[in-house]
Amino acid sequence: MVSPTRQFVQTNVSNTVVPHIHPSHTTIVNRHNINNQHFFPHTQSVVNECHVTNTKCGMPYNPCKCHPRKHGF
């Protein structure tokens, strides 16, 4: 008498590592800012002027009438 054959399953697992490379790059920018400042200095001076006017309003009183007038009046 022969019994039916017993079936067994043996699973062999093989692990494979697949590297996935994701490169990256950093660019360093060194920025130098120049601020040109424009100045416009201004000076100021003051001149004080004084104008004098002499106005003769009539003739001075002459009590001595012996000197004739030059205007011919």
RABEL-V395672 format. One record per helix or strand. SS is the DSSP state (hx for helix, st for strand). FROM is the first residue (numbers start at 1). LEN is the number of residues. Records with the same first field share a line. If there is no record, write none. Layout:
SS: FROM-LEN ; FROM-LEN
This chain:
none
